[in-house]
Amino acid sequence: MSSLPNPLAGYEDWPSFARQASRYVGSDTRAQTLADVLGVFSVSVPCRFAVEEEWTHAGTSVAELSWSVGFGPTTRAWLVRPQGATEVLPGIAALHPHGVYKWLGAEQLVDCGVRASVEARALRQQYYDGLAPATELARRGYVVLAHDTFSWGSRRFPLEDPGAKVAVGMTALEAWWRELGKRPTEAERYNAAAALHEDSVAKAAGILGTTFAGTVLYDDLVALEVLSQQPGVDARRLGCFGLSGGGVRAALLAALQPRIGARIVTCMMSTFDSLMPAYLDTHSWLFSSPGLRRVGEWPEHAAAEAQRPLLVQYGVHDALFPVDGMRAADASLRSLFAASNAYRGTFYDAPHAFDASMQAEAWAFFDESLGRPG
């Protein structure tokens, strides 16, 4: 009898890790409730990492790092700082989006010069006005870490022998591509398969006592520890930012980790209620984690410890969120931050993107919130 394909190929050690891992301990009742709902694992510190390669480019020093989170493939990351910097600088976690694009992750945020992949360059043109946000921020005087999180880039599932669900879906999609005369790239094929596969990953996470979002968040918590350990990083001045699914990650990371002094969420804020039912299929398991609505709306999760600065950027032409949901979320956040006045919500005449004007506002916000470097 032939064996069935393994939908967890590449992550065969995930179940044993989950059985042995301890649970995340939150800093207060709210954080603990959120961690329990998401099934977040505890992070062992200090976290060991290796420097794979270093170079300078466009006024920055770049180091490619790697580390293990305890299961699955090795994480790849880029640490970017101002070239020649000797002073202690704020540290920023740059969190890549979901994008239904798992072939690569954090590379889209970093200008790697001649090392840059065609796919990373294309994503920067599509979402960032051709800019590399992590590099732009580093030039301004920050140490920025951009890492591949669970399921993306270096942390993606191989999917060389997919299960029946993925195989059937890909067979249908290949037929459709042939009908259109389309010749998809390797990355496009992988992204389509990974989108189908995410349901299986989310199901496995549930069986293992966690969630898809909770496992992503665990990877992000490990990365934050790696960032905090870097020479020249002021661990008292930490921030994070992200577009779309990266905004989900920024909101949740800051909600669990009180060391995050300032957070920026771009094109990812609405209320759960406004998305039902028309927008259900526009969002992934990262955004729509089981049980999350039971313990709060998205503005409530983003407003954790409302004395810490939060910038939310909204695109009024964002096809993933209804405008009324964005307005409701903005009103809720203004109420939640009324005592501290630490919230800023900005509406842009823009689609789902993190364009040059949004980035300019974001970097100025970090300057104000964390203390302008230099």
C-alpha positions in Angstrom: 0.0 0.0 0.0 1.4 3.4 -1.0 1.7 6.0 1.7 -0.2 9.3 1.5 1.5 12.5 0.8 2.7 14.4 3.9 1.1 17.9 4.1 3.6 18.9 6.7 6.7 17.9 4.7 9.5 20.2 5.7 7.9 20.6 9.1 7.9 17.0 10.3 9.3 18.2 13.6 6.5 20.7 14.3 4.2 18.2 16.1 7.0 17.1 18.5 8.0 20.7 19.2 4.4 21.7 19.9 4.0 18.8 22.4 7.0 19.9 24.3 6.8 23.6 24.1 5.6 25.7 27.0 2.9 28.3 26.7 3.6 32.0 26.3 3.3 33.9 29.6 1.7 37.3 29.0 2.6 40.5 30.9 -1.0 41.0 32.0 -4.4 39.4 31.9 -5.2 40.9 28.5 -2.0 39.7 26.9 -2.4 36.3 28.5 -6.0 35.9 27.1 -4.8 36.8 23.6 -1.8 34.5 23.8 -4.1 31.6 25.0 -6.6 32.2 22.2 -3.9 32.2 19.5 -2.0 29.3 21.2 1.4 31.1 21.2 4.4 29.2 22.4 7.0 30.6 24.8 10.3 31.9 23.4 13.6 30.8 24.9 16.1 33.6 25.3 18.7 34.4 24.4 18.1 33.3 20.8 21.1 32.0 18.9 21.7 33.4 15.4 24.4 33.2 12.7 25.7 35.9 10.4 25.8 34.3 6.9 27.0 37.3 4.8 27.6 41.0 5.2 27.9 43.8 2.6 27.3 47.5 2.2 24.8 49.0 -0.3 23.0 52.4 -0.8 24.3 54.0 2.4 23.5 50.9 4.6 25.3 48.0 6.1 23.4 44.8 5.5 23.9 41.4 7.3 22.1 38.3 6.3 21.2 36.3 9.4 19.9 32.9 10.1 18.5 31.1 13.1 16.3 28.2 14.1 13.0 28.7 15.9 13.0 25.1 17.1 11.2 23.4 14.2 10.9 23.6 10.4 13.3 25.2 8.0 16.0 27.7 9.1 14.9 31.3 9.2 16.5 33.8 6.9 16.6 37.5 7.8 18.2 40.8 6.9 19.6 43.3 9.4 20.0 46.8 8.0 21.7 49.7 9.7 23.2 53.1 8.5 26.6 52.5 7.0 29.3 53.4 9.5 27.0 53.9 12.4 28.7 53.6 15.8 26.0 55.0 18.1 23.2 53.0 19.8 20.1 53.2 17.7 16.4 52.3 17.9 15.5 48.8 16.6 12.6 48.2 14.3 11.0 44.9 13.2 9.9 45.1 9.6 7.1 42.7 9.1 6.3 41.5 5.5 2.7 41.1 4.3 0.7 37.9 3.5 -0.1 39.0 0.0 -1.0 35.4 -1.0 2.7 35.4 -2.0 4.7 32.9 0.0 7.5 32.3 -2.5 9.4 35.0 -0.7 8.9 37.0 2.5 11.1 39.8 3.9 13.3 40.3 0.9 10.7 42.6 -0.6 11.4 45.1 2.2 15.2 45.2 1.7 17.3 46.7 -1.1 19.8 43.9 -1.6 21.3 45.5 -4.7 22.6 43.0 -7.3 21.5 40.2 -4.9 17.8 41.2 -5.2 15.5 38.7 -6.9 13.2 39.6 -9.7 10.2 38.8 -7.5 11.3 41.1 -4.7 11.8 44.0 -7.2 8.4 43.4 -8.7 6.7 43.4 -5.2 8.4 46.7 -4.4 7.0 48.3 -7.6 3.5 46.9 -6.9 3.2 47.9 -3.2 5.9 50.3 -2.1 6.4 52.8 -5.0 9.6 51.0 -5.9 11.1 51.7 -2.5 12.5 49.2 0.0 11.0 50.2 3.3 13.5 48.5 5.6 16.4 50.2 3.7 14.7 53.6 3.7 14.2 53.5 7.4 17.7 52.3 8.1 19.2 55.2 6.1 17.2 57.5 8.5 19.1 56.1 11.5 17.5 52.9 12.7 18.6 49.3 12.9 15.9 47.3 11.0 15.4 43.5 11.0 13.3 42.0 8.3 12.8 38.2 8.6 10.8 35.5 6.9 8.1 34.3 9.1 6.4 30.9 9.4 5.2 29.7 5.9 7.0 32.4 3.8 10.3 32.5 2.0 13.0 30.5 3.8 10.2 29.2 6.1 7.9 28.0 3.4 6.6 24.5 3.0 8.3 22.7 0.1 5.0 21.4 -1.5 6.9 19.1 -3.8 4.4 16.3 -3.1 1.2 18.0 -2.1 -1.8 16.4 -0.6 -4.9 15.6 -2.7 -6.6 18.9 -2.0 -3.7 20.9 -3.3 -3.1 18.6 -6.2 -6.7 18.7 -7.4 -6.8 22.5 -7.1 -3.5 22.9 -9.0 -4.7 20.5 -11.8 -7.7 22.7 -12.3 -5.6 25.9 -12.2 -3.1 24.5 -14.7 -5.9 23.8 -17.1 -7.2 27.3 -16.7 -3.8 28.7 -17.3 -3.5 26.7 -20.5 -6.9 28.0 -21.6 -5.6 31.5 -21.1 -2.3 30.8 -22.8 -0.5 31.8 -19.6 2.9 30.3 -18.7 3.2 30.9 -14.9 6.6 31.2 -13.3 7.8 28.8 -10.6 6.9 31.5 -8.0 3.4 31.9 -9.3 2.8 28.1 -9.3 4.2 27.9 -5.7 2.0 30.8 -4.5 -1.1 29.2 -5.9 -0.3 25.9 -4.3 0.6 27.6 -1.0 -2.8 29.4 -0.9 -4.6 26.1 -1.2 -2.2 24.5 1.4 -2.9 27.2 4.1 -6.1 25.5 5.0 -4.2 22.3 5.8 -1.6 24.2 7.8 -4.3 26.0 9.8 -6.0 22.6 10.5 -2.7 21.1 11.7 -2.1 24.1 13.9 -5.5 23.6 15.6 -4.7 20.0 16.2 -1.4 21.0 17.7 -3.0 23.4 20.1 -2.0 26.6 18.4 -3.3 28.6 15.4 -1.8 29.7 12.1 -1.6 33.3 13.4 -0.2 32.1 16.7 2.6 30.2 15.0 3.5 33.2 12.9 3.5 35.3 16.0 5.8 32.9 17.7 8.3 33.3 14.8 7.9 37.1 15.2 8.6 37.0 18.9 11.8 35.0 18.3 12.8 37.7 15.7 12.2 40.5 18.2 14.5 38.8 20.6 17.2 38.5 17.9 16.8 42.2 17.1 17.0 43.1 20.8 20.3 41.2 21.1 22.1 43.0 18.2 25.0 45.2 19.1 24.1 48.9 18.7 20.4 48.4 19.3 18.7 50.3 22.1 16.4 47.6 23.5 14.4 50.3 25.2 13.4 51.9 21.9 11.8 49.2 19.8 9.1 49.5 17.1 7.4 47.5 14.4 5.5 48.2 11.2 3.8 46.2 8.5 1.5 46.4 5.5 -1.6 44.3 5.3 -0.8 40.9 6.9 2.3 42.6 8.2 -0.1 45.0 9.9 -1.8 42.0 11.5 1.6 40.9 12.7 2.5 44.4 14.0 -0.7 44.7 16.0 -0.4 41.2 17.6 3.3 41.5 18.3 2.8 44.8 20.1 -0.2 43.4 21.9 1.9 40.6 23.4 5.2 42.4 23.8 5.2 45.5 25.9 8.8 46.4 24.9 7.4 47.6 21.5 7.3 51.3 22.0 5.6 52.3 18.8 3.7 50.4 16.1 2.5 51.2 12.6 -0.3 49.3 10.9 -0.9 50.0 7.2 -3.9 49.0 5.2 -5.1 46.5 7.8 -7.7 47.8 10.1 -11.4 47.3 10.2 -14.0 45.6 12.4 -14.8 41.9 12.1 -18.5 42.8 12.0 -18.0 45.0 8.9 -16.4 42.1 7.0 -19.3 39.7 7.5 -20.1 38.1 5.1 -19.0 39.8 1.9 -15.3 40.1 2.7 -14.8 36.6 4.2 -12.9 35.3 1.2 -10.6 38.3 0.9 -8.8 37.4 4.1 -6.5 34.5 5.2 -6.1 32.5 8.4 -3.6 35.1 9.5 -6.3 37.7 9.8 -9.3 35.5 10.6 -7.9 33.4 13.5 -10.4 31.2 15.3 -11.5 32.7 18.6 -10.0 36.1 18.1 -13.3 37.9 17.7 -14.5 36.4 20.9 -11.9 38.3 22.9 -12.1 41.6 21.1 -12.5 43.5 17.8 -9.4 44.4 15.8 -9.2 48.0 17.2 -9.2 46.5 20.7 -6.3 44.2 19.9 -4.4 47.0 18.2 -5.0 49.4 21.2 -3.2 47.2 23.7 -1.6 49.4 26.3 -3.1 52.5 24.8 -0.4 54.8 26.2 2.0 53.4 23.5 2.0 55.3 20.2 0.0 53.7 17.3 -0.3 54.9 13.7 -2.9 53.3 11.5 -2.9 54.2 7.8 -6.0 53.5 5.8 -6.4 53.4 2.0 -9.9 54.5 1.0 -9.6 52.5 -2.2 -8.4 49.4 -0.5 -10.4 46.5 -2.0 -9.8 44.2 1.0 -11.7 46.4 3.5 -15.0 48.3 3.4 -14.7 52.0 4.0 -17.4 51.9 6.7 -15.4 49.3 8.5 -12.3 51.4 8.4 -14.2 54.4 9.7 -15.7 52.4 12.5 -12.3 51.1 13.5 -10.8 54.6 13.4 -13.6 55.9 15.7 -13.1 53.0 18.1 -9.4 53.6 18.3 -9.9 57.3 18.9 -12.1 56.4 21.8 -9.8 53.8 23.2 -6.8 56.2 23.0 -8.8 59.3 24.3 -6.9 59.4 27.6 -3.4 59.2 26.1 -3.8 60.8 22.7 -1.2 58.3 21.4 -3.2 57.2 18.4 -3.0 58.7 14.9 -5.3 57.5 12.1 -4.6 58.8 8.5 -6.9 58.2 5.5 -5.1 58.2 2.1 -6.7 58.4 -1.3 -4.9 55.1 -2.1 -5.4 51.4 -2.8 -3.9 48.5 -0.8 -0.3 49.7 -0.6 2.4 51.4 1.4 3.4 54.2 -0.9 6.1 56.9 -0.7 3.8 59.4 1.1 2.7 56.7 3.6 6.3 55.7 4.3 7.3 59.4 4.9 4.5 59.7 7.5 5.5 56.4 9.1 9.2 57.2 9.5 8.4 60.7 10.9 6.0 58.9 13.4 8.9 56.7 14.5 11.1 59.8 14.9 8.5 61.4 17.1 7.6 58.3 19.1 11.1 56.7 19.7 13.3 59.8 19.5 14.9 60.8 16.3 18.2 59.1 15.9 21.3 61.4 16.0 
